[in-house]
Amino acid sequence: MEDAMKRWMKTSICALTLGAMLPMTAFAAELSISFDKQGTSATAVLTDVGTDRYAAEVTFQVTNTADIQFAGTADTHAMTVDGSAGTVTLYAASRTPLTAVDGSLKLGTLSVAAGTEVKQVNGAVVLDRTLGRTEYADVSLSVTRDQDGSDNGTGGDNSTGGSTGGSSGGASHPEAGSTTDSNKDRTPEVSVDGKGGKVKADSDGTVTITPDDGYRIAKILVNGKEVDIENKLTGLKSTDEVVVTFEKIEETNKPTVSFTDVQPTDWYAEAVTYAVENGLFQGTSATTFEPNANMNRAMLVTVLYRMSGEQAKADTAFGDVAQNAWYAEAVAWAKTNGIVSGVSATQFAPNQNVTREQMAAILYRYAQYKGQETGNADANLVAFADANTVSSYAVPAMNWAVKNGLISGTSATTLSPNGSATRAQVATILMRYQKNA
């Protein structure tokens, strides 16, 4: 149950920060800021926000964002500061309702530099237990100051929940009711679990986290509790302990597509780029693709084998396919799954050029093997004068390919079913097939 509540609170913070993408209803509310006599500590309370509220967010403008800190009263609380805009955003999420019966929601206590003023409220958002979201676009501001030194609640209960670092302030983790003493050494204890970066602690309670090249922050623990920040924590104490774990960023090695025989204006340029980037084709050398070279049977089954993402063991079903041939696994896979058959019981003819109708038939069988709908696609060839030259076994496949825009004519009236398929044509057809699948 506890783990479920932790997940709910984390989801609440995510829902608040991502909420701009969701539909919301606008209402009116009030943010009450009550300063102490010194003007360096103030409680923040949202009022008129209803009951059964489990999470909240409010953004307001201040005259000075330097050294601002936040101690929330919720199970999980956070603050972000935008120094350039002069704004502060407070977040709160709890396993129990945050609101009192009168519709007030106490966010926590702010520590600010003397003379700091709150100017206006930009907006507020609250969530109920089901993450139902209500936006308060019209939020009035009430600021009071303690003139006689009476208690304004700054010594209330404060949890050590995670805080999110902003562009100016960073994440705050002060003790309940504590104030900043710039003359006191507050260097926290820091360490790295494993490798991948550096963590630096300063005497003002600031911790700066710097990943090495190729690494990123995986987890930050403050006194054993995980917090979500980018790379800096502030407001820590000498008794605090920070442990940072880094993780290696996996490289996505997409090949750079640049062939001297493929120009950006060529009709097949996009398809060649797509086929190479997605690992379907390779160049015939580091600098050439040979788009007009004929596609042979070994090449075609190898491309489909790569596209399937499956694995197979080479076998010796065909006498003309050596077990150590670069295409042996692909031929074994294609034969086993009924995608291709040999030119005879013992011969595959790997170096034989593939005709356009053969290519359509093989891709048709591949689609069926993948469980894709091939359906009835009759009478799609009537517009082509050479439709009667399509072999009977290939008619359903050619109809399907033409209907789905995979194959177009070599001219307005010809299909050239028995013409050899080039590498550029196959790359184009497979790109269309993948994008339509």
C-alpha positions as CSV (number, residue, x, y, z in Angstrom):
1,M,0.0,0.0,0.0
2,E,2.9,2.4,0.9
3,D,4.5,1.8,-2.5
4,A,1.2,2.4,-4.3
5,M,0.9,5.8,-2.4
6,K,4.5,6.7,-3.4
7,R,3.7,6.0,-7.0
8,W,0.5,8.1,-6.7
9,M,2.4,11.1,-5.3
10,K,5.0,10.8,-8.0
11,T,2.3,10.6,-10.6
12,S,0.6,13.7,-9.0
13,I,3.8,15.8,-9.4
14,C,4.1,14.6,-13.0
15,A,0.4,15.4,-13.7
16,L,0.9,18.9,-12.3
17,T,4.0,19.6,-14.4
18,L,2.6,18.1,-17.6
19,G,-0.9,19.5,-17.0
20,A,-0.6,22.2,-19.7
21,M,-1.5,19.4,-22.2
22,L,-4.7,18.5,-20.5
23,P,-8.2,20.1,-20.6
24,M,-8.9,22.1,-17.4
25,T,-11.7,24.2,-15.8
26,A,-10.9,27.7,-14.6
27,F,-12.0,29.0,-11.2
28,A,-11.0,31.8,-8.8
29,A,-9.0,31.3,-5.6
30,E,-6.6,33.2,-3.3
31,L,-3.0,32.8,-2.3
32,S,-2.3,34.1,1.2
33,I,1.3,35.0,2.1
34,S,1.9,35.7,5.8
35,F,5.4,37.2,6.6
36,D,7.0,37.1,10.1
37,K,8.2,40.3,11.8
38,Q,11.7,40.1,10.1
39,G,10.2,39.6,6.7
40,T,12.4,36.6,5.9
41,S,9.9,33.8,6.5
42,A,6.4,33.4,5.3
43,T,3.7,30.8,5.2
44,A,1.9,30.1,1.9
45,V,-1.7,29.0,1.9
46,L,-4.2,28.6,-1.0
47,T,-7.8,29.3,0.0
48,D,-11.1,28.6,-1.7
49,V,-9.8,25.6,-3.5
50,G,-12.4,23.1,-2.2
51,T,-11.9,19.9,-0.2
52,D,-10.5,16.5,-1.1
53,R,-7.4,18.0,-2.7
54,Y,-4.3,15.8,-2.7
55,A,-1.9,17.8,-4.8
56,A,-1.3,21.5,-5.7
57,E,0.8,23.8,-7.7
58,V,1.0,27.6,-7.6
59,T,3.2,30.1,-9.4
60,F,3.8,33.7,-8.3
61,Q,6.2,36.6,-8.9
62,V,8.7,37.9,-6.3
63,T,11.0,40.8,-6.3
64,N,14.1,38.7,-5.3
65,T,14.7,35.1,-6.1
66,A,18.1,34.8,-4.6
67,D,18.5,32.3,-1.8
68,I,14.8,31.5,-1.7
69,Q,14.0,28.2,0.1
70,F,10.8,26.2,0.7
71,A,9.9,23.8,3.5
72,G,6.6,22.1,2.5
73,T,4.0,20.5,4.8
74,A,3.0,17.8,2.3
75,D,4.5,14.3,2.2
76,T,6.1,15.3,-1.1
77,H,6.9,19.0,-1.8
78,A,9.1,20.8,-4.3
79,M,10.0,24.3,-5.6
80,T,11.3,25.6,-8.9
81,V,12.6,29.1,-9.3
82,D,13.0,31.0,-12.6
83,G,15.4,33.8,-11.8
84,S,15.1,35.5,-15.2
85,A,11.3,35.7,-15.0
86,G,11.3,36.3,-11.3
87,T,8.8,33.5,-10.6
88,V,8.5,30.8,-8.0
89,T,6.5,27.6,-8.4
90,L,5.5,25.5,-5.3
91,Y,4.4,21.9,-5.6
92,A,2.8,19.6,-3.0
93,A,1.4,16.1,-3.0
94,S,0.2,14.0,-0.1
95,R,-1.3,10.6,0.7
96,T,-4.0,12.3,2.7
97,P,-6.1,15.4,1.7
98,L,-4.1,18.6,1.9
99,T,-7.2,20.9,2.3
100,A,-9.0,21.7,5.5
101,V,-12.8,21.7,5.8
102,D,-12.8,25.5,5.0
103,G,-11.2,24.9,1.6
104,S,-7.7,26.2,2.6
105,L,-4.6,24.3,1.6
106,K,-1.3,25.1,3.5
107,L,1.6,24.7,1.2
108,G,4.5,25.4,3.6
109,T,7.0,28.0,4.6
110,L,9.2,30.2,2.4
111,S,12.6,31.6,3.5
112,V,13.5,34.7,1.6
113,A,16.0,37.6,1.7
114,A,14.9,40.6,3.8
115,G,12.8,43.0,1.8
116,T,11.5,40.4,-0.7
117,E,7.9,41.1,-1.8
118,V,5.4,38.9,-3.5
119,K,3.9,40.9,-6.4
120,Q,1.2,38.8,-8.2
121,V,0.0,35.2,-8.7
122,N,0.2,33.7,-12.2
123,G,-2.1,30.7,-11.5
124,A,-2.7,27.6,-9.4
125,V,-3.7,24.0,-10.0
126,V,-5.1,21.4,-7.7
127,L,-5.7,17.6,-8.1
128,D,-8.1,15.3,-6.4
129,R,-7.4,11.7,-5.5
130,T,-8.2,10.5,-9.1
131,L,-5.8,13.2,-10.5
132,G,-8.8,15.1,-11.7
133,R,-7.4,18.6,-12.5
134,T,-8.8,22.0,-11.7
135,E,-7.1,25.2,-12.8
136,Y,-7.5,28.5,-10.9
137,A,-6.6,31.1,-13.6
138,D,-7.9,34.0,-11.5
139,V,-5.9,33.9,-8.2
140,S,-6.0,36.9,-6.0
141,L,-3.1,37.7,-3.6
142,S,-3.3,38.5,0.1
143,V,0.0,39.5,1.8
144,T,0.1,40.2,5.6
145,R,3.1,41.0,7.8
146,D,3.4,40.3,11.5
147,Q,3.9,43.6,13.3
148,D,4.1,42.3,16.9
149,G,6.3,39.3,16.5
150,S,3.5,36.7,17.1
151,D,3.9,33.2,15.8
152,N,2.9,32.9,12.1
153,G,3.3,29.2,11.8
154,T,6.9,29.0,10.6
155,G,7.7,26.3,13.1
156,G,5.1,23.9,11.8
157,D,5.6,20.3,10.7
158,N,7.9,20.0,7.6
159,S,8.7,16.8,5.8
160,T,11.9,16.2,3.9
161,G,10.3,15.4,0.6
162,G,12.0,15.7,-2.8
163,S,12.4,19.2,-4.3
164,T,13.0,20.1,-7.9
165,G,15.9,22.5,-8.7
166,G,15.0,25.6,-10.7
167,S,17.1,27.9,-12.9
168,S,18.0,30.1,-9.9
169,G,17.3,28.5,-6.6
170,G,17.6,24.7,-7.1
171,A,16.1,22.1,-4.8
172,S,15.6,23.0,-1.1
173,H,15.8,20.7,1.9
174,P,15.9,22.8,5.0
175,E,14.8,21.6,8.4
176,A,11.5,22.6,9.8
177,G,11.6,26.2,11.0
178,S,15.3,26.6,10.1
179,T,16.8,29.9,8.8
180,T,19.8,30.4,6.6
181,D,23.1,31.4,8.4
182,S,25.6,32.4,5.8
183,N,28.5,32.3,8.3
184,K,27.9,28.6,9.3
185,D,29.6,25.8,7.4
186,R,26.7,23.7,6.0
187,T,28.8,21.4,3.7
188,P,26.8,18.2,3.3
189,E,28.4,14.7,2.9
190,V,28.3,13.6,-0.7
191,S,29.3,10.5,-2.6
192,V,29.0,8.7,-6.0
193,D,27.6,5.2,-6.1
194,G,29.8,3.7,-8.9
195,K,31.2,5.9,-11.6
196,G,30.1,8.3,-14.3
197,G,30.4,11.8,-12.8
198,K,31.3,14.2,-10.0
199,V,29.4,15.6,-7.1
200,K,30.7,18.8,-5.4
201,A,29.4,20.1,-2.1
202,D,29.9,23.8,-1.0
203,S,29.8,25.3,2.5
204,D,26.5,27.1,1.7
205,G,24.7,23.8,1.5
206,T,24.7,23.7,-2.3
207,V,25.5,20.4,-4.1
208,T,26.4,20.5,-7.8
209,I,26.2,17.3,-9.9
210,T,28.1,16.9,-13.1
211,P,27.9,13.8,-15.2
212,D,30.9,12.7,-17.3
213,D,30.6,12.7,-21.1
214,G,28.3,9.8,-22.1
215,Y,26.6,9.5,-18.7
216,R,23.5,11.0,-17.1
217,I,22.1,11.2,-13.6
218,A,20.2,8.0,-12.8
219,K,19.2,8.6,-9.1
220,I,19.8,11.1,-6.3
221,L,19.3,10.1,-2.7
222,V,19.1,12.8,0.0
223,N,19.2,11.1,3.5
224,G,18.1,7.9,1.8
225,K,15.1,9.4,0.0
226,E,15.0,9.8,-3.8
227,V,14.5,13.3,-5.2
228,D,13.9,14.4,-8.8
229,I,16.1,17.3,-9.9
230,E,18.3,18.2,-12.8
231,N,21.8,18.9,-11.4
232,K,21.8,21.1,-8.3
233,L,20.5,21.0,-4.7
234,T,20.5,24.0,-2.4
235,G,19.6,24.6,1.3
236,L,21.3,21.4,2.6
237,K,22.9,21.1,6.0
238,S,26.2,19.5,7.2
239,T,24.1,16.6,8.6
240,D,22.6,15.8,5.2
241,E,23.9,13.0,3.1
242,V,23.6,12.9,-0.7
243,V,24.4,9.8,-2.8
244,V,24.3,10.1,-6.6
245,T,24.2,7.3,-9.1
246,F,25.0,7.8,-12.8
247,E,24.2,5.7,-15.8
248,K,25.7,5.3,-19.2
249,I,23.8,6.8,-22.1
250,E,23.2,4.1,-24.7
251,E,24.4,5.2,-28.1
252,T,22.0,5.1,-31.0
253,N,24.4,4.5,-33.9
254,K,22.3,5.5,-36.9
255,P,24.5,5.4,-39.9
256,T,25.3,8.6,-41.8
257,V,23.7,8.2,-45.2
258,S,26.0,9.8,-47.8
259,F,26.6,8.0,-51.1
260,T,28.2,9.6,-54.1
261,D,25.8,7.8,-56.5
262,V,22.6,9.0,-54.7
263,Q,21.8,12.7,-55.1
264,P,19.2,14.5,-52.9
265,T,17.1,15.2,-56.0
266,D,16.9,11.5,-57.1
267,W,13.4,10.0,-56.9
268,Y,14.7,7.2,-54.7
269,A,16.9,9.3,-52.4
270,E,14.4,9.3,-49.5
271,A,13.9,5.5,-49.7
272,V,17.7,4.8,-49.8
273,T,18.1,6.9,-46.6
274,Y,15.2,5.2,-44.9
275,A,16.5,1.7,-45.9
276,V,20.0,2.3,-44.6
277,E,19.0,4.1,-41.4
278,N,16.6,1.3,-40.5
279,G,19.2,-1.4,-41.2
280,L,17.5,-2.9,-44.2
281,F,20.2,-2.2,-46.7
282,Q,23.9,-1.5,-46.7
283,G,25.9,0.3,-49.3
284,T,27.9,-1.7,-51.8
285,S,30.9,0.2,-50.4
286,A,31.5,3.0,-48.0
287,T,30.6,5.6,-50.6
288,T,28.3,3.8,-53.1
289,F,24.8,2.3,-53.0
290,E,24.5,1.3,-56.7
291,P,20.8,2.2,-56.9
292,N,20.4,0.9,-60.4
293,A,22.1,-2.5,-59.8
294,N,19.7,-5.5,-60.0
295,M,18.5,-7.1,-56.8
296,N,19.2,-10.8,-56.6
297,R,17.4,-13.4,-54.6
298,A,20.0,-13.6,-51.8
299,M,19.9,-9.8,-51.3
300,L,16.1,-9.7,-51.1
301,V,15.6,-12.5,-48.5
302,T,18.4,-10.9,-46.5
303,V,16.6,-7.5,-46.4
304,L,13.3,-9.2,-45.3
305,Y,15.2,-11.2,-42.7
306,R,16.6,-8.0,-41.2
307,M,13.2,-6.4,-41.4
308,S,11.6,-9.3,-39.4
309,G,14.1,-8.8,-36.5
310,E,14.1,-12.6,-36.1
311,Q,16.9,-15.1,-35.8
312,A,17.5,-18.4,-37.6
313,K,20.2,-21.0,-38.0
314,A,21.8,-21.7,-41.4
315,D,20.9,-25.1,-42.8
316,T,21.9,-27.0,-45.9
317,A,18.5,-27.4,-47.5
318,F,19.8,-26.1,-50.8
319,G,22.9,-27.4,-52.5
320,D,23.9,-24.0,-53.8
321,V,23.7,-22.2,-50.4
322,A,26.9,-22.8,-48.4
323,Q,26.3,-22.9,-44.6
324,N,28.8,-20.1,-44.1
325,A,27.4,-17.9,-46.9
326,W,26.5,-14.3,-45.7
327,Y,22.9,-15.0,-46.8
328,A,22.6,-18.6,-45.4
329,E,20.6,-17.7,-42.3
330,A,18.2,-15.5,-44.3
331,V,17.5,-18.2,-46.8
332,A,16.9,-20.8,-44.1
333,W,14.5,-18.4,-42.3
334,A,12.6,-17.5,-45.6
335,K,12.2,-21.2,-46.6
336,T,11.1,-22.3,-43.1
337,N,8.4,-19.7,-43.0
338,G,7.1,-20.2,-46.5
339,I,8.3,-16.8,-47.8
340,V,10.4,-18.2,-50.6
341,S,10.9,-21.6,-52.2
342,G,13.8,-22.8,-54.3
343,V,13.9,-22.8,-58.1
344,S,14.0,-26.6,-57.6
345,A,14.0,-29.0,-54.7
346,T,17.7,-28.6,-54.2
347,Q,18.5,-25.2,-55.8
348,F,17.8,-21.7,-54.5
349,A,19.7,-19.7,-57.1
350,P,20.9,-16.9,-54.8
351,N,22.6,-14.9,-57.5
352,Q,19.6,-14.9,-59.8
353,N,18.1,-11.5,-60.4
354,V,14.6,-10.9,-58.8
355,T,11.9,-9.8,-61.2
356,R,9.3,-7.2,-60.2
357,E,6.6,-9.8,-59.9
358,Q,8.8,-12.1,-57.9
359,M,9.5,-9.3,-55.5
360,A,5.8,-8.6,-55.1
361,A,5.1,-12.3,-54.5
362,I,7.8,-12.6,-51.9
363,L,6.7,-9.5,-50.1
364,Y,3.0,-10.7,-50.3
365,R,4.0,-13.9,-48.5
366,Y,6.0,-12.0,-46.0
367,A,2.9,-9.8,-45.1
368,Q,0.8,-13.0,-44.7
369,Y,3.5,-14.5,-42.5
370,K,3.3,-11.4,-40.3
371,G,-0.4,-11.8,-40.0
372,Q,-1.2,-8.7,-42.0
373,E,-4.4,-8.4,-44.0
374,T,-3.8,-9.0,-47.7
375,G,-7.5,-9.4,-48.6
376,N,-9.0,-9.6,-52.1
377,A,-7.4,-7.2,-54.4
378,D,-8.8,-8.0,-57.8
379,A,-8.9,-5.9,-61.0
380,N,-6.1,-3.5,-60.0
381,L,-4.0,-4.4,-63.1
382,V,-6.6,-3.6,-65.8
383,A,-5.1,-0.1,-66.4
384,F,-1.8,-1.7,-67.5
385,A,-1.4,-2.9,-71.1
386,D,1.0,-5.7,-70.1
387,A,-1.1,-7.0,-67.2
388,N,-1.6,-10.3,-69.2
389,T,2.1,-10.9,-68.9
390,V,2.0,-11.3,-65.1
391,S,2.5,-15.0,-64.2
392,S,-0.5,-16.6,-62.7
393,Y,1.1,-17.3,-59.4
394,A,2.0,-13.6,-59.0
395,V,-1.4,-12.1,-60.0
396,P,-2.8,-11.9,-56.4
397,A,0.5,-10.4,-55.2
398,M,0.7,-7.8,-57.9
399,N,-2.9,-6.8,-57.4
400,W,-2.2,-6.4,-53.7
401,A,1.0,-4.4,-54.3
402,V,-0.7,-2.1,-56.8
403,K,-3.8,-1.6,-54.7
404,N,-1.7,-0.6,-51.6
405,G,0.6,1.7,-53.6
406,L,3.7,-0.4,-53.1
407,I,4.3,-0.9,-56.8
408,S,3.6,1.6,-59.5
409,G,4.0,1.2,-63.2
410,T,7.3,1.7,-65.0
411,S,5.1,4.0,-67.2
412,A,1.5,5.1,-67.2
413,T,0.5,1.9,-69.0
414,T,3.1,-0.7,-68.2
415,L,4.0,-2.7,-65.1
416,S,7.0,-4.6,-66.5
417,P,6.4,-7.6,-64.3
418,N,9.2,-9.6,-65.7
419,G,11.7,-6.8,-65.6
420,S,14.5,-7.0,-63.0
421,A,14.0,-5.1,-59.8
422,T,16.7,-2.7,-58.9
423,R,18.0,-1.9,-55.5
424,A,16.4,1.6,-55.6
425,Q,13.0,0.1,-56.5
426,V,13.2,-2.5,-53.7
427,A,14.2,0.2,-51.2
428,T,11.3,2.3,-52.3
429,I,8.7,-0.5,-52.1
430,L,9.9,-1.6,-48.7
431,M,9.8,1.9,-47.3
432,R,6.2,2.2,-48.6
433,Y,5.4,-1.2,-47.1
434,Q,6.9,-0.3,-43.7
435,K,5.1,3.0,-43.5
436,N,1.7,1.4,-44.5
437,A,2.1,-1.5,-42.1
